[in-house]
Amino acid sequence: MKIRLDLGISPKIYPVGLFLTLLLLIPSIRFLFVNAGYRWAYILGLSFGICFSITPLLRRIAFKWGILDEPGPRKIHGSPTPLLGGGGVFFAFVLGILINGIYSLELMIILLASAIIFIVGIVDDIREIPASIKLLIQLLSAGLVISFGITVTVIPLSLGLIGKIGNIALTMMWIIGITNAMNFLDGMDGASAGVGAIISFFLGILAFLTDQPFFGWISLSMMGGCLGFLPYNFKMKERASIFLGDAGSTFIGFVLGTLAVYGHWWEGDSNPIVSFASPLLIFCVLIADMAYVTAHRILRGEALNFREWLEYVGKDHLHHRLFFVLGGKRKAVFFIYAFAITLGISALVLRHADTLNAVLLLIQAVSIVILGTILERHLRHVIKNNDA
């Protein structure tokens, strides 16, 4: 029993995962995968194995150092839970890239900037940092990435300085928005890591479909790290044995948001609408949650300025609302998974669409979000009236 508590997972499963991970670290095994044309599978398996293998160690460190998420009125877990789970995803992602020799100057800058986000998140998990300071760090990290030319090209560059400044502003908003949206989603077992894996999967598929294997490998490294964390964080009959923490959720959001900009699906196609719409659909779950929460808090007068919005903590996020309507945490998370997968599939279908069909698919996605929100609000109202 003691071993089980130390590991946070069945002691029968962990040794098998550890052995397979050590096997994958043997250079000859890596060469075997690469020569057979399965480099993508090796990256995915290695990242999964690294996160799966080191998470129990991080869990023990968190207990020893008291880095725990304590229960509270705004939280849904009932006992102190370790917070260093994001470290497993971080090391899995970085090592999955470095061990496989995936390199570019821009990618190294992304790794540096995301490492800053991760380290600040660790400090925040240990000793809470003011929201304004965290936002400043995110802005500086995003600025570092942008300074190396990683920006969207939505506004025509023919407009000169206006176009350049506009694209930089949109890139900053995108990266910061996705980073915090992923953090907002991290309020229920399996939500952030699972959605992170789904987004990574569809970004990877999109990368391979657009002949960008480099970006596909990066996406799969993140996907493997997220999947390797889920056995500890999303269990069918038990509560999570460890949480991502702010360090993990903001790191995943920052990397994925930046990767969406780094890839070339934003421009260069014969159909720019398709290029722009595909990542929007893949990230639609995060965007929809952020948009709803922002509008809801402003309309209710709970966030009258940007600082209040930034510092507000509540239970109005998508997973909280679905938990209330569906009556279970796992049901809520599976619904979010299904939502993300549905929109991700739409993004893949969009690759072969003309302008009209691309616009129609976007309208369909927006309609799904709006109808789902209306239905969810109605059900909450009905349930509250019945309880009363």
C-alpha positions in Angstrom: 0.0 0.0 0.0 2.8 2.4 0.8 4.3 1.9 -2.7 1.0 2.7 -4.3 0.7 5.9 -2.3 4.3 6.9 -3.2 3.8 6.2 -6.9 0.3 7.6 -7.3 -0.5 4.7 -9.7 -0.7 0.9 -9.6 2.7 -0.6 -8.8 2.0 -3.3 -11.3 1.8 -0.8 -14.2 4.7 1.6 -13.3 7.6 -0.9 -13.7 6.4 -1.8 -17.2 6.3 1.8 -18.3 9.7 2.6 -16.7 11.3 -0.4 -18.5 9.8 0.6 -21.9 11.0 4.1 -21.4 14.6 3.0 -20.6 14.4 0.8 -23.7 13.5 3.8 -25.9 16.4 5.7 -24.5 18.8 3.2 -26.1 20.3 5.0 -29.2 20.0 1.8 -31.4 16.3 1.7 -30.7 15.9 5.3 -31.8 17.8 4.6 -35.0 15.6 1.5 -35.6 12.4 3.7 -35.4 13.9 6.5 -37.6 15.3 4.1 -40.3 11.9 2.4 -40.5 10.2 5.7 -41.0 8.5 5.8 -37.6 10.3 8.8 -36.1 6.9 10.3 -35.2 6.0 7.1 -33.2 9.3 7.2 -31.4 8.9 10.9 -30.4 5.4 10.2 -29.1 6.4 7.1 -27.2 9.5 8.7 -25.7 7.7 11.8 -24.5 4.9 9.7 -23.0 7.4 7.4 -21.2 9.5 10.2 -19.8 6.5 12.0 -18.3 5.0 8.7 -17.1 8.3 7.7 -15.4 9.3 10.9 -13.6 5.8 12.0 -12.4 6.0 9.8 -9.2 9.3 11.4 -8.3 7.8 14.8 -8.7 4.9 13.8 -6.6 7.1 12.7 -3.8 9.1 16.0 -4.0 5.9 18.0 -3.9 4.8 16.1 -0.7 8.2 16.5 0.9 8.4 20.3 0.1 4.8 21.0 0.8 4.0 22.1 -2.7 0.3 21.2 -2.4 -3.0 22.5 -3.7 -5.1 22.9 -0.5 -8.9 22.4 -0.7 -11.0 25.6 -0.6 -14.5 27.0 -1.3 -13.6 27.8 -5.0 -12.1 24.3 -5.6 -13.7 20.9 -6.1 -11.0 18.6 -4.6 -11.3 17.6 -1.0 -7.8 16.9 0.1 -4.3 18.4 -0.4 -2.9 17.4 -3.8 0.7 17.7 -5.2 1.2 20.5 -7.7 4.4 19.6 -9.6 2.8 17.5 -12.3 3.6 20.1 -14.9 7.3 19.2 -14.4 6.7 15.8 -16.0 5.1 17.4 -19.1 7.9 20.0 -19.3 10.8 17.6 -19.2 9.0 15.1 -21.5 8.5 17.8 -24.1 12.0 19.3 -23.9 13.8 16.0 -23.8 11.6 14.5 -26.6 12.8 17.4 -28.8 16.5 17.5 -27.8 17.0 13.7 -27.8 15.6 13.5 -31.3 17.8 16.4 -32.6 14.9 18.6 -33.5 16.4 22.0 -33.8 16.0 25.5 -35.2 16.9 28.9 -33.7 13.2 29.8 -33.4 12.4 26.6 -31.6 15.2 27.1 -29.1 13.8 30.6 -28.4 10.4 29.0 -27.9 11.9 26.5 -25.5 13.7 29.3 -23.6 10.5 31.5 -23.4 8.4 28.5 -22.3 11.0 27.6 -19.7 10.6 31.1 -18.2 6.8 30.6 -18.1 7.3 27.2 -16.4 9.8 28.5 -13.8 7.5 31.4 -12.9 4.6 29.0 -12.6 6.6 26.8 -10.2 7.3 29.8 -8.0 3.6 30.7 -8.2 2.7 27.2 -7.1 5.0 27.5 -4.1 4.3 31.1 -3.2 1.5 32.9 -5.0 2.6 35.6 -7.4 0.4 38.6 -8.1 -1.6 38.2 -11.4 -0.1 41.5 -12.7 3.4 40.2 -12.3 2.5 36.9 -14.0 1.0 38.8 -16.9 4.1 40.9 -17.3 6.3 37.8 -17.5 4.0 36.3 -20.1 4.2 39.5 -22.1 8.0 39.5 -21.9 8.1 35.8 -22.9 5.8 36.4 -25.8 7.8 39.4 -26.8 11.0 37.3 -26.8 9.3 34.9 -29.3 8.0 37.7 -31.5 11.4 39.4 -31.6 12.7 36.4 -33.5 10.1 36.8 -36.2 7.4 34.3 -35.0 4.2 36.3 -35.8 1.0 35.8 -37.6 0.5 37.5 -40.9 -3.2 38.3 -40.8 -2.9 42.0 -41.7 -1.3 42.5 -45.2 2.3 43.5 -44.9 1.7 45.9 -47.8 0.2 48.3 -45.3 3.7 48.9 -44.0 4.2 49.8 -40.3 0.5 49.5 -39.6 0.4 45.9 -40.8 3.6 45.0 -38.9 2.4 46.5 -35.6 -1.1 45.0 -36.1 0.3 41.5 -36.7 2.6 41.8 -33.6 -0.4 42.9 -31.5 -2.5 40.0 -32.7 0.3 37.5 -32.1 0.7 38.9 -28.5 -3.0 38.6 -27.9 -3.2 35.1 -29.3 -0.2 33.7 -27.2 -1.3 35.4 -24.0 -4.9 34.4 -24.5 -4.2 30.7 -25.2 -1.8 30.6 -22.3 -4.3 31.8 -19.8 -7.2 30.0 -21.4 -5.4 26.7 -20.8 -4.7 27.7 -17.2 -8.4 28.6 -16.7 -9.4 25.1 -18.0 -7.1 23.5 -15.3 -9.8 23.2 -12.7 -10.9 19.6 -13.1 -9.0 16.3 -13.3 -7.8 15.6 -16.8 -9.2 18.8 -18.4 -6.0 20.7 -19.3 -3.8 17.7 -20.0 -6.4 16.0 -22.1 -7.3 19.0 -24.1 -3.6 19.8 -24.5 -3.1 16.3 -26.0 -6.1 16.7 -28.3 -4.9 20.1 -29.6 -1.4 18.7 -30.0 -2.8 15.8 -32.0 -4.7 17.9 -34.5 -1.8 20.4 -34.8 0.4 17.4 -35.6 -2.0 16.0 -38.2 -2.4 19.4 -39.7 1.4 19.8 -39.9 1.8 16.5 -41.7 -1.0 17.3 -44.1 0.7 20.6 -45.0 4.1 18.9 -45.4 5.6 20.3 -42.2 6.9 17.2 -40.4 9.1 19.5 -38.2 6.1 21.0 -36.6 4.4 17.6 -36.5 7.3 16.2 -34.4 7.1 19.1 -32.0 3.3 18.6 -31.6 3.7 14.9 -30.9 6.3 15.6 -28.3 3.8 17.8 -26.4 1.0 15.2 -27.0 3.2 12.4 -25.5 4.0 14.5 -22.4 0.3 15.3 -21.8 -0.8 11.7 -22.3 2.0 10.4 -20.0 0.6 12.7 -17.3 -3.1 11.6 -17.6 -2.8 8.2 -15.9 -1.9 10.1 -12.7 -4.4 13.0 -13.2 -7.5 11.4 -14.8 -8.6 8.2 -13.2 -11.9 6.4 -13.6 -12.5 5.4 -9.9 -10.1 7.6 -8.0 -9.3 11.2 -7.6 -6.1 12.7 -9.2 -2.9 11.8 -7.4 -1.2 15.0 -8.8 -2.1 18.3 -10.5 -0.4 20.1 -13.3 -0.3 23.3 -11.3 0.0 26.7 -12.9 3.4 25.8 -14.1 2.1 23.0 -16.2 -1.1 24.5 -17.5 0.5 27.8 -18.5 3.5 26.0 -20.0 1.2 23.8 -22.2 -0.9 26.8 -23.3 2.2 28.9 -24.1 3.9 26.2 -26.2 0.7 25.3 -28.1 -0.2 28.9 -28.7 3.3 29.7 -29.9 3.4 26.6 -32.1 0.2 27.6 -33.8 1.9 30.9 -34.8 5.2 29.2 -35.6 3.6 26.9 -38.1 2.9 28.1 -41.7 -0.8 27.4 -41.8 -1.6 31.1 -41.1 -0.5 32.2 -44.5 1.0 31.1 -47.8 -2.0 29.0 -49.0 -4.0 29.7 -52.1 -6.8 30.2 -49.7 -5.8 32.4 -46.7 -9.2 31.9 -45.0 -8.5 28.2 -44.7 -5.0 28.9 -43.3 -6.4 31.2 -40.7 -9.5 29.2 -39.8 -7.8 25.8 -39.2 -5.9 26.7 -36.0 -8.9 28.7 -34.7 -11.1 25.6 -34.9 -8.5 23.4 -33.2 -8.2 25.9 -30.3 -12.0 26.7 -30.3 -12.7 25.1 -26.9 -10.2 27.4 -25.2 -11.3 30.4 -27.2 -15.0 29.8 -26.5 -14.4 29.3 -22.7 -12.4 32.5 -22.6 -15.0 34.5 -24.6 -17.9 33.3 -22.4 -16.2 33.9 -19.1 -15.1 37.4 -20.2 -18.6 38.4 -21.4 -20.3 36.8 -18.4 -18.1 38.6 -15.8 -18.4 42.0 -17.6 -22.2 41.8 -18.0 -22.6 40.8 -14.3 -20.3 43.6 -13.2 -17.8 41.1 -11.6 -14.9 42.5 -13.7 -15.2 46.2 -14.4 -11.6 46.6 -15.6 -8.7 44.5 -16.9 -7.1 44.1 -13.5 -10.3 42.8 -12.0 -10.8 40.4 -14.9 -7.2 39.2 -14.5 -7.5 38.6 -10.7 -11.0 37.2 -10.6 -11.4 33.6 -9.5 -14.7 31.9 -9.9 -16.6 28.8 -11.0 -18.0 30.1 -14.2 -15.6 28.2 -16.6 -16.8 25.6 -19.0 -15.8 22.6 -16.9 -17.5 24.1 -13.8 -20.8 24.7 -15.8 -20.8 21.2 -17.3 -20.1 19.7 -14.0 -23.2 21.3 -12.6 -25.3 20.3 -15.6 -24.1 16.8 -16.1 -23.6 15.9 -12.4 -20.1 14.5 -12.6 -16.5 15.6 -13.1 -15.7 12.8 -15.5 -18.8 13.4 -17.6 -17.9 17.1 -17.9 -14.3 16.3 -19.0 -15.4 13.7 -21.5 -17.9 16.2 -22.9 -15.0 18.8 -23.3 -12.9 16.1 -25.0 -15.7 15.3 -27.5 -16.2 19.0 -28.1 -12.5 19.5 -28.9 -12.3 16.4 -31.1 -15.4 17.5 -33.1 -14.0 20.9 -33.8 -10.5 19.4 -34.5 -12.0 17.1 -37.2 -13.7 20.2 -38.7 -10.3 21.8 -39.0 -9.0 18.8 -40.9 -12.0 18.8 -43.2 -11.4 22.5 -43.7 -8.1 21.8 -45.4 -9.9 20.7 -48.6 -12.6 23.3 -48.5 -13.0 26.3 -50.8 -13.7 29.8 -49.4 -17.5 29.4 -49.2 -17.3 26.0 -47.4 -14.6 27.3 -45.1 -16.8 30.2 -44.1 -19.7 27.8 -43.6 -17.6 25.5 -41.4 -16.6 28.4 -39.3 -20.3 29.5 -39.0 -21.2 25.9 -38.0 -18.5 25.9 -35.3 -19.7 29.2 -33.9 -23.3 28.0 -34.0 -22.4 24.8 -32.1 -20.8 26.9 -29.4 -23.7 29.3 -29.2 -26.4 26.6 -29.2 -24.4 24.6 -26.6 -24.1 27.6 -24.4 -27.8 28.4 -24.6 -28.7 24.7 -23.8 -26.3 24.6 -20.9 -27.6 27.8 -19.4 -31.2 26.6 -19.8 -30.4 23.3 -18.1 -28.7 25.1 -15.2 -31.8 27.3 -14.8 -34.1 24.3 -14.8 -31.9 22.4 -12.3 -31.8 25.4 -9.9 -35.5 25.8 -10.1 -36.1 22.1 -9.4 -33.7 22.2 -6.4 -35.5 25.2 -5.0 
